[in-house]
Amino acid sequence: MHARTWLSVFSFPLVAAFTLPVIQQGEQAKAQPKPGVKAPPQDPLAGLSDIQDVLALVQQNYVDPPDMEKVVSGGIQAVLERSHPLNAYLSAEDLRLPDPGPAEAGLVVVKRGIYATVLAVTPGGPAAKAGIQAGDVIRKVDGDSVGRLSAWALERRLSGPEGSTLDLYRYNATGDLTKTTLQRQRLTKAPVTLKPGAGALLVSLPDLNSGRAEELKKLLATVDHSQTLVLDLRQCVKGSAEEAAAVAGLLGAKGAFGTLQEAGKPDRGMAVAGTGTPFARLALLVGRSTMGLPEVLASCLKKGGARTLGERTPGLGVERSRFLLKQGGAVELVSRRWVGLGGEKLDRQGVVPDQVLRLADSDDALAKVMAALQAPVPAAPPAAKAS
């Protein structure tokens, strides 16, 4: 058995002090032991003595003397990723690394085991020019296996000095592993765009970073609100909760926006001011590249009556925190998650569209959406009767 495998099997208690409060604290508070049943032990570090024994066995009995620092760090990383793929262990050396550079590859990925899945590709960026698409699977980055990289390290690899190159080994549509070389570049901020149609408008929102609500407000100031507005969130990646709530308010949402859950703290709801004029009809386009706060926005507008079309979102309505370790280094943990207005946990199921609609880049998105809106809604299958 490989040295790193020992730790991936036995080292859960080593980081349980961080991971268990995140995923269990709220559940344990609700659980009540049955009469006569002994409550399970509450000490998450009860197995540390076993960990020490395992480390000693690996060090003393492995065929080749292992690098124990790599064994420990690899084991911790494996355990962290079991809780969530975005969790990461950073060594003291990692924390001292300089900024990788201002240029980007133009893609967003999420690590899952020894692979990384492309979730979003920036239009006009290096990855898009190289033909990389959402859904592609990456096996190696600059010759290094994805399995050895944490989510933090993988994200860092995508940035670098302007003009620097990045080699990605990915599986193409035929299943062959091919090498693609990208040249990183500074990406310009894509604007919010508006495309008019026959009685309808298509607004494309690239992200929810600061200033997007103001951009949208200016675009909508002179348009006819008796039309149908189609909000395209298919390429909307990340952003802030405040900006997402402001956008929801511009589109007529009022009241609750979503709920943020954090380990050891009361649930925190966020409200929408409702400053904008509603449109006659609102429709949403969502997909695999709608992630983070855009998923919360989509959930809010969907609950408010917006018809949602496209594909299920990836379920990344989470936020991370960094915890420094006493011996140097740190861990980055998913410590907060968003719950949509329909009660959906946006770190698991994402946003499920009312109607599946798959669009190619060459399709007229507005025309396709309007045609789908005019078609009768398929009836839901009848619930199974209890026997």
Kinemage of the C-alpha trace (Angstrom):
@kinemage 1
@onewidth
@group {chain A} dominant
@subgroup {mainchain}
@vectorlist {calphas} color= white
{ca met a 1} P 0.000 0.000 0.000
{ca his a 2} L 1.309 3.429 -0.933
{ca ala a 3} L 2.329 5.624 1.996
{ca arg a 4} L -0.227 8.302 1.147
{ca thr a 5} L -2.971 5.699 1.134
{ca trp a 6} L -2.337 4.889 4.803
{ca leu a 7} L -3.218 8.423 5.776
{ca ser a 8} L -6.227 8.688 3.485
{ca val a 9} L -7.639 5.639 5.300
{ca phe a 10} L -6.688 6.329 8.895
{ca ser a 11} L -6.189 10.067 9.334
{ca phe a 12} L -9.751 11.344 9.516
{ca pro a 13} L -9.465 12.311 13.207
{ca leu a 14} L -6.376 14.389 12.449
{ca val a 15} L -8.505 17.067 10.812
{ca ala a 16} L -11.865 16.245 12.331
{ca ala a 17} L -11.583 19.252 14.598
{ca phe a 18} L -12.022 21.366 11.479
{ca thr a 19} L -14.268 19.293 9.254
{ca leu a 20} L -16.721 17.835 11.741
{ca pro a 21} L -17.929 21.169 13.125
{ca val a 22} L -18.638 22.269 9.549
{ca ile a 23} L -20.769 19.311 8.549
{ca gln a 24} L -22.093 17.937 11.847
{ca gln a 25} L -22.448 20.597 14.502
{ca gly a 26} L -25.954 21.649 13.563
{ca glu a 27} L -27.131 18.071 13.142
{ca gln a 28} L -25.775 16.911 16.512
{ca ala a 29} L -27.558 19.737 18.288
{ca lys a 30} L -30.891 18.499 16.920
{ca ala a 31} L -30.340 14.787 17.525
{ca gln a 32} L -31.745 13.348 20.775
{ca pro a 33} L -30.539 9.946 22.049
{ca lys a 34} L -33.242 7.309 22.514
{ca pro a 35} L -34.011 6.187 26.076
{ca gly a 36} L -31.597 3.505 27.229
{ca val a 37} L -29.210 4.064 24.314
{ca lys a 38} L -25.734 5.247 25.200
{ca ala a 39} L -24.792 8.459 23.411
{ca pro a 40} L -21.808 8.155 21.033
{ca pro a 41} L -18.517 9.742 22.128
{ca gln a 42} L -18.336 13.424 21.256
{ca asp a 43} L -14.542 13.796 21.166
{ca pro a 44} L -13.604 14.070 17.460
{ca leu a 45} L -9.901 13.617 18.282
{ca ala a 46} L -10.280 10.321 20.137
{ca gly a 47} L -8.345 8.470 17.428
{ca leu a 48} L -5.163 10.549 17.465
{ca ser a 49} L -3.218 7.830 19.285
{ca asp a 50} L -4.032 5.439 16.445
{ca ile a 51} L -2.788 8.020 13.964
{ca gln a 52} L 0.529 8.214 15.776
{ca asp a 53} L 0.845 4.420 15.657
{ca val a 54} L 0.076 4.363 11.918
{ca leu a 55} L 2.682 7.055 11.213
{ca ala a 56} L 5.282 5.098 13.179
{ca leu a 57} L 4.460 1.899 11.275
{ca val a 58} L 4.763 3.667 7.926
{ca gln a 59} L 8.060 5.255 8.883
{ca gln a 60} L 9.605 2.055 10.306
{ca asn a 61} L 8.273 -0.632 8.006
{ca tyr a 62} L 7.731 0.808 4.541
{ca val a 63} L 10.095 -0.712 1.944
{ca asp a 64} L 11.677 2.640 1.030
{ca pro a 65} L 12.063 5.334 3.699
{ca pro a 66} L 9.104 7.630 2.983
{ca asp a 67} L 9.107 11.424 3.073
{ca met a 68} L 6.950 11.751 6.183
{ca glu a 69} L 6.128 15.397 5.514
{ca lys a 70} L 4.576 14.402 2.181
{ca val a 71} L 2.840 11.440 3.802
{ca val a 72} L 1.209 13.647 6.432
{ca ser a 73} L 0.280 16.497 4.079
{ca gly a 74} L -1.058 14.059 1.483
{ca gly a 75} L -3.149 12.292 4.106
{ca ile a 76} L -4.605 15.517 5.432
{ca gln a 77} L -5.473 16.681 1.917
{ca ala a 78} L -7.181 13.375 1.108
{ca val a 79} L -9.333 13.617 4.224
{ca leu a 80} L -10.227 17.252 3.597
{ca glu a 81} L -11.390 16.448 0.063
{ca arg a 82} L -13.706 13.744 1.387
{ca ser a 83} L -15.706 16.485 3.094
{ca his a 84} L -15.719 18.816 0.069
{ca pro a 85} L -13.594 19.048 -3.096
{ca leu a 86} L -12.872 22.741 -2.430
{ca asn a 87} L -11.217 22.043 0.937
{ca ala a 88} L -7.433 22.398 0.856
{ca tyr a 89} L -4.346 21.991 3.024
{ca leu a 90} L -1.652 24.664 2.646
{ca ser a 91} L 1.831 24.089 3.997
{ca ala a 92} L 3.906 26.834 5.581
{ca glu a 93} L 5.849 27.026 2.309
{ca asp a 94} L 2.606 27.477 0.378
{ca leu a 95} L 1.718 30.495 2.483
{ca arg a 96} L 5.034 32.133 1.630
{ca leu a 97} L 4.634 31.786 -2.128
{ca pro a 98} L 4.366 35.082 -4.039
{ca asp a 99} L 1.351 36.057 -6.103
{ca pro a 100} L 1.421 33.889 -9.261
{ca gly a 101} L 0.712 36.825 -11.586
{ca pro a 102} L -2.154 38.853 -13.051
{ca ala a 103} L -2.743 36.805 -16.209
{ca glu a 104} L -5.287 33.979 -16.384
{ca ala a 105} L -6.100 30.917 -18.416
{ca gly a 106} L -9.773 31.860 -18.639
{ca leu a 107} L -11.420 28.820 -17.089
{ca val a 108} L -12.881 27.647 -13.789
{ca val a 109} L -12.369 24.060 -12.680
{ca val a 110} L -13.321 21.885 -9.724
{ca lys a 111} L -11.169 18.990 -8.599
{ca arg a 112} L -12.778 15.610 -8.073
{ca gly a 113} L -10.261 12.934 -7.126
{ca ile a 114} L -7.554 12.575 -9.772
{ca tyr a 115} L -9.435 14.688 -12.318
{ca ala a 116} L -10.621 18.267 -12.652
{ca thr a 117} L -13.818 19.151 -14.468
{ca val a 118} L -14.058 22.410 -16.411
{ca leu a 119} L -17.088 24.295 -15.112
{ca ala a 120} L -16.781 27.586 -16.969
{ca val a 121} L -14.775 29.032 -19.856
{ca thr a 122} L -14.376 32.793 -20.280
{ca pro a 123} L -15.553 33.827 -23.766
{ca gly a 124} L -12.595 35.104 -25.782
{ca gly a 125} L -10.057 33.929 -23.207
{ca pro a 126} L -7.078 31.593 -23.781
{ca ala a 127} L -9.029 28.432 -22.915
{ca ala a 128} L -11.906 29.353 -25.234
{ca lys a 129} L -9.493 30.087 -28.087
{ca ala a 130} L -7.918 26.645 -27.556
{ca gly a 131} L -11.296 24.932 -27.884
{ca ile a 132} L -11.731 23.975 -24.237
{ca gln a 133} L -15.387 23.658 -23.224
{ca ala a 134} L -17.369 23.303 -20.008
{ca gly a 135} L -17.530 19.632 -19.132
{ca asp a 136} L -14.021 18.798 -20.364
{ca val a 137} L -11.957 16.660 -17.989
{ca ile a 138} L -8.362 17.584 -17.120
{ca arg a 139} L -5.910 14.911 -15.950
{ca lys a 140} L -2.609 16.820 -15.712
{ca val a 141} L -1.477 20.424 -15.343
{ca asp a 142} L 2.054 21.201 -16.616
{ca gly a 143} L 2.792 17.482 -16.393
{ca asp a 144} L 1.679 17.151 -12.749
{ca ser a 145} L -1.211 14.866 -11.895
{ca val a 146} L -4.330 16.696 -10.742
{ca gly a 147} L -4.611 14.147 -7.923
{ca arg a 148} L -1.551 15.639 -6.214
{ca leu a 149} L -2.886 19.184 -6.271
{ca ser a 150} L -5.284 20.705 -3.780
{ca ala a 151} L -8.124 22.926 -4.960
{ca trp a 152} L -6.054 25.933 -3.832
{ca ala a 153} L -2.968 24.770 -5.735
{ca leu a 154} L -4.992 23.955 -8.837
{ca glu a 155} L -6.619 27.389 -8.913
{ca arg a 156} L -3.202 28.980 -8.430
{ca arg a 157} L -1.759 27.068 -11.403
{ca leu a 158} L -4.264 28.729 -13.733
{ca ser a 159} L -2.770 32.178 -13.106
{ca gly a 160} L 0.700 33.473 -13.889
{ca pro a 161} L 2.727 36.208 -15.601
{ca glu a 162} L 1.264 37.661 -18.768
{ca gly a 163} L 2.326 35.630 -21.784
{ca ser a 164} L 3.355 32.576 -19.736
{ca thr a 165} L 2.235 29.166 -20.956
{ca leu a 166} L 0.163 26.458 -19.320
{ca asp a 167} L 0.002 22.844 -20.489
{ca leu a 168} L -3.272 21.014 -19.851
{ca tyr a 169} L -3.688 17.311 -20.514
{ca arg a 170} L -7.398 16.738 -21.074
{ca tyr a 171} L -9.751 14.118 -22.424
{ca asn a 172} L -11.453 15.162 -25.638
{ca ala a 173} L -14.851 14.103 -26.985
{ca thr a 174} L -13.431 10.781 -28.240
{ca gly a 175} L -11.875 9.949 -24.865
{ca asp a 176} L -8.277 10.509 -25.954
{ca leu a 177} L -5.859 12.312 -23.636
{ca thr a 178} L -4.542 15.322 -25.529
{ca lys a 179} L -2.139 18.103 -24.608
{ca thr a 180} L -3.336 21.703 -24.976
{ca thr a 181} L -0.997 24.639 -24.442
{ca leu a 182} L -2.508 27.960 -23.372
{ca gln a 183} L -0.876 31.371 -23.170
{ca arg a 184} L -2.122 33.256 -20.130
{ca gln a 185} L -3.357 36.790 -20.648
{ca arg a 186} L -4.947 39.622 -18.701
{ca leu a 187} L -8.676 39.263 -19.107
{ca thr a 188} L -10.752 42.367 -19.594
{ca lys a 189} L -13.939 42.705 -17.587
{ca ala a 190} L -16.848 41.608 -19.763
{ca pro a 191} L -19.783 44.064 -19.720
{ca val a 192} L -23.413 43.325 -18.976
{ca thr a 193} L -25.047 43.089 -22.405
{ca leu a 194} L -28.607 43.609 -23.625
{ca lys a 195} L -30.003 42.136 -26.836
{ca pro a 196} L -33.487 43.272 -27.955
{ca gly a 197} L -35.924 40.981 -29.737
{ca ala a 198} L -39.597 40.842 -30.699
{ca gly a 199} L -41.316 41.798 -27.449
{ca ala a 200} L -38.436 40.467 -25.394
{ca leu a 201} L -34.959 41.336 -24.097
{ca leu a 202} L -31.971 39.116 -23.399
{ca val a 203} L -29.630 40.360 -20.676
{ca ser a 204} L -26.362 38.457 -20.186
{ca leu a 205} L -24.697 38.781 -16.797
{ca pro a 206} L -21.051 37.563 -16.699
{ca asp a 207} L -20.638 37.726 -12.902
{ca leu a 208} L -21.926 39.365 -9.732
{ca asn a 209} L -18.854 41.366 -8.833
{ca ser a 210} L -19.036 44.924 -7.542
{ca gly a 211} L -20.768 47.355 -9.903
{ca arg a 212} L -22.872 44.843 -11.850
{ca ala a 213} L -26.183 46.003 -10.346
{ca glu a 214} L -25.424 49.594 -11.362
{ca glu a 215} L -24.568 48.471 -14.908
{ca leu a 216} L -27.822 46.580 -15.115
{ca lys a 217} L -29.783 49.524 -13.742
{ca lys a 218} L -28.466 51.814 -16.482
{ca leu a 219} L -29.258 49.276 -19.210
{ca leu a 220} L -32.830 48.806 -18.002
{ca ala a 221} L -33.559 52.496 -17.331
{ca thr a 222} L -35.094 53.190 -20.744
{ca val a 223} L -36.512 49.812 -21.787
{ca asp a 224} L -40.186 48.850 -21.905
{ca his a 225} L -40.998 46.762 -18.827
{ca ser a 226} L -44.124 45.338 -20.446
{ca gln a 227} L -41.837 42.962 -22.349
{ca thr a 228} L -40.377 39.602 -21.368
{ca leu a 229} L -36.902 39.802 -19.845
{ca val a 230} L -34.657 36.763 -20.224
{ca leu a 231} L -31.739 36.872 -17.772
{ca asp a 232} L -28.858 34.751 -19.051
{ca leu a 233} L -26.821 33.383 -16.115
{ca arg a 234} L -25.183 30.521 -18.023
{ca gln a 235} L -21.730 32.132 -17.845
{ca cys a 236} L -22.272 33.904 -14.523
{ca val a 237} L -19.453 32.928 -12.178
{ca lys a 238} L -19.118 33.943 -8.538
{ca gly a 239} L -19.599 37.401 -7.031
{ca ser a 240} L -20.824 38.908 -3.768
{ca ala a 241} L -24.065 38.348 -1.883
{ca glu a 242} L -24.706 42.078 -1.706
{ca glu a 243} L -24.445 42.467 -5.483
{ca ala a 244} L -26.622 39.416 -6.086
{ca ala a 245} L -29.330 40.782 -3.785
{ca ala a 246} L -29.137 44.182 -5.501
{ca val a 247} L -29.663 42.557 -8.910
{ca ala a 248} L -32.633 40.599 -7.550
{ca gly a 249} L -34.138 43.852 -6.273
{ca leu a 250} L -33.750 45.532 -9.658
{ca leu a 251} L -35.756 42.728 -11.214
{ca gly a 252} L -38.647 43.176 -8.806
{ca ala a 253} L -37.795 40.696 -6.046
{ca lys a 254} L -38.790 41.729 -2.528
{ca gly a 255} L -38.330 40.241 0.909
{ca ala a 256} L -36.097 37.221 1.514
{ca phe a 257} L -33.120 36.505 -0.737
{ca gly a 258} L -31.533 33.398 0.752
{ca thr a 259} L -30.149 31.924 3.969
{ca leu a 260} L -26.485 31.546 4.862
{ca gln a 261} L -25.676 28.641 7.168
{ca glu a 262} L -22.415 28.590 9.122
{ca ala a 263} L -21.141 26.047 11.618
{ca gly a 264} L -21.748 27.071 15.216
{ca lys a 265} L -23.752 30.188 14.324
{ca pro a 266} L -27.459 30.932 13.815
{ca asp a 267} L -28.733 30.874 10.257
{ca arg a 268} L -28.466 34.328 8.699
{ca gly a 269} L -31.127 35.431 6.255
{ca met a 270} L -30.560 38.136 3.665
{ca ala a 271} L -33.250 40.471 2.383
{ca val a 272} L -33.931 42.208 -0.945
{ca ala a 273} L -34.966 45.841 -1.030
{ca gly a 274} L -37.016 45.572 -4.239
{ca thr a 275} L -35.948 48.844 -5.859
{ca gly a 276} L -36.711 47.990 -9.482
{ca thr a 277} L -39.793 47.782 -11.683
{ca pro a 278} L -40.865 44.203 -12.450
{ca phe a 279} L -41.124 43.050 -16.055
{ca ala a 280} L -44.287 41.541 -17.475
{ca arg a 281} L -42.530 38.185 -17.495
{ca leu a 282} L -39.119 37.090 -16.266
{ca ala a 283} L -37.268 34.012 -17.453
{ca leu a 284} L -33.870 32.665 -16.442
{ca leu a 285} L -31.248 30.750 -18.373
{ca val a 286} L -28.995 28.662 -16.108
{ca gly a 287} L -26.427 25.954 -16.710
{ca arg a 288} L -23.270 24.175 -15.620
{ca ser a 289} L -21.361 27.468 -15.507
{ca thr a 290} L -23.845 29.177 -13.168
{ca met a 291} L -22.050 28.844 -9.854
{ca gly a 292} L -21.795 30.345 -6.413
{ca leu a 293} L -23.850 33.460 -5.679
{ca pro a 294} L -25.452 33.340 -9.152
{ca glu a 295} L -27.078 30.083 -7.997
{ca val a 296} L -28.536 31.916 -4.995
{ca leu a 297} L -29.804 34.677 -7.297
{ca ala a 298} L -31.399 32.126 -9.622
{ca ser a 299} L -33.061 30.373 -6.690
{ca cys a 300} L -34.471 33.666 -5.406
{ca leu a 301} L -35.903 34.727 -8.773
{ca lys a 302} L -37.256 31.241 -9.460
{ca lys a 303} L -39.110 31.242 -6.149
{ca gly a 304} L -40.502 34.650 -7.103
{ca gly a 305} L -42.121 33.202 -10.219
{ca ala a 306} L -39.452 33.408 -12.906
{ca arg a 307} L -39.555 30.516 -15.378
{ca thr a 308} L -36.179 28.761 -15.307
{ca leu a 309} L -34.724 27.034 -18.366
{ca gly a 310} L -31.404 25.399 -19.178
{ca glu a 311} L -29.448 22.789 -17.246
{ca arg a 312} L -28.944 22.010 -13.558
{ca thr a 313} L -26.322 24.224 -11.911
{ca pro a 314} L -23.245 22.564 -10.310
{ca gly a 315} L -24.212 23.115 -6.656
{ca leu a 316} L -21.386 25.387 -5.485
{ca gly a 317} L -23.378 27.825 -3.361
{ca val a 318} L -20.692 27.760 -0.664
{ca glu a 319} L -18.082 30.016 0.899
{ca arg a 320} L -14.630 29.139 2.256
{ca ser a 321} L -12.655 30.263 5.304
{ca arg a 322} L -8.940 29.946 6.033
{ca phe a 323} L -7.805 28.614 9.413
{ca leu a 324} L -4.146 29.006 10.374
{ca leu a 325} L -2.410 26.043 12.020
{ca lys a 326} L -0.138 26.302 15.061
{ca gln a 327} L 2.778 24.548 13.363
{ca gly a 328} L 2.593 26.753 10.282
{ca gly a 329} L 0.430 26.289 7.227
{ca ala a 330} L -3.330 26.501 7.061
{ca val a 331} L -6.471 24.767 5.898
{ca glu a 332} L -9.137 26.263 3.675
{ca leu a 333} L -12.561 24.832 4.491
{ca val a 334} L -16.035 25.170 3.103
{ca ser a 335} L -17.534 26.623 6.271
{ca arg a 336} L -20.688 28.305 4.954
{ca arg a 337} L -23.406 27.288 2.536
{ca trp a 338} L -26.419 28.988 1.003
{ca val a 339} L -29.940 27.640 1.214
{ca gly a 340} L -32.377 28.793 -1.450
{ca leu a 341} L -35.855 30.150 -0.819
{ca gly a 342} L -37.308 26.771 -1.738
{ca gly a 343} L -35.237 25.112 0.994
{ca glu a 344} L -32.773 23.643 -1.508
{ca lys a 345} L -29.215 23.266 -0.236
{ca leu a 346} L -27.226 25.011 -2.926
{ca asp a 347} L -24.041 23.098 -2.102
{ca arg a 348} L -25.691 19.825 -3.107
{ca gln a 349} L -28.510 19.949 -5.622
{ca gly a 350} L -27.914 23.361 -7.162
{ca val a 351} L -30.783 24.943 -9.083
{ca val a 352} L -32.942 22.560 -11.096
{ca pro a 353} L -34.552 24.305 -14.115
{ca asp a 354} L -38.281 24.087 -14.716
{ca gln a 355} L -37.513 23.014 -18.275
{ca val a 356} L -34.347 21.468 -19.692
{ca leu a 357} L -33.042 23.509 -22.610
{ca arg a 358} L -29.648 22.775 -24.136
{ca leu a 359} L -28.255 25.492 -26.369
{ca ala a 360} L -25.264 25.465 -28.716
{ca asp a 361} L -23.041 28.522 -29.061
{ca ser a 362} L -24.472 29.118 -32.531
{ca asp a 363} L -28.101 29.087 -31.341
{ca asp a 364} L -30.176 32.236 -31.015
{ca ala a 365} L -30.715 31.962 -27.260
{ca leu a 366} L -33.508 34.529 -27.093
{ca ala a 367} L -35.489 32.897 -29.898
{ca lys a 368} L -35.071 29.444 -28.361
{ca val a 369} L -36.205 30.649 -24.936
{ca met a 370} L -39.248 32.476 -26.325
{ca ala a 371} L -40.274 29.379 -28.274
{ca ala a 372} L -39.919 27.277 -25.122
{ca leu a 373} L -41.977 29.763 -23.104
{ca gln a 374} L -44.817 29.551 -25.605
{ca ala a 375} L -44.856 25.753 -25.609
{ca pro a 376} L -47.075 24.000 -23.045
{ca val a 377} L -45.302 23.010 -19.856
{ca pro a 378} L -44.882 19.200 -19.636
{ca ala a 379} L -47.024 17.708 -16.898
{ca ala a 380} L -45.200 16.337 -13.880
{ca pro a 381} L -45.311 12.533 -13.560
{ca pro a 382} L -47.933 11.288 -11.082
{ca ala a 383} L -46.691 10.417 -7.621
{ca ala a 384} L -46.387 6.721 -6.909
{ca lys a 385} L -49.125 5.337 -4.680
{ca ala a 386} L -48.120 3.757 -1.418
{ca ser a 387} L -48.680 0.021 -1.400
